[in-house]
Every structure is written in structure tokens, then in C-alpha cells.
């Protein structure tokens, strides 16, 4: 994988992970179907409605989208690591960052001392 190490693979986009939007559309259509069945006379335009018997077919695309996203997410690197393993790595990385910050601070202090020593030598 090239580019950013945390970037999503090309086959896995944020849209492929967004099941909530599609699910809310399906629920809205089911709700419209329920409301229309309770009203007299039934509305003529049924395109925006789904009955309960049509629900499995209407959610097939959503189910396939979720299954595809699940398999692609499982294929991402390090998805097999446990929470404890991830926490241990985070701890190691935090310690490494602390050591690097300490080293930078010492280098900054040594550089400032060296600058003062050079100034003294020039005068």
C-alpha cells in the first residue's frame, strides 16, 4: 500500500462503510408504506413505499454492502491484533515519543550553550 499508511485501500471508500444512510432510506420507505396502508384511499404513487413483505429484497443491497465492507476491513493490516496488543504498542510508541522529546530538548539546550560559548570566544 502506497501513500499514507492509515489511508483506506482504493476498494474501501467511506461510502462503502456508510450503511446508516441507506438504512434510514429503507426505514423511511417502510414507514411511508405503513402510513399509506392506514390511510383511505391508498396513494397512487407507490415508488417511495416498501411493504413488510418487500423488506428483505429492499435490504439485499445494503446487506451485500455491509458484507463487502466487513471483508475489506478484515483484510486491512493488523486487524488480527488484540486490544491488549494494540495498547502495548501504543505504550511503546508513547515512550518512544517521550524519549525523542527529551533528546530534542537536550539538543536544544546543548545548542544554546554552544552558541553562548561561540559568542564568548568571538569577544
Beta strands, then each sheet from edge to edge (+ up, - down):
end
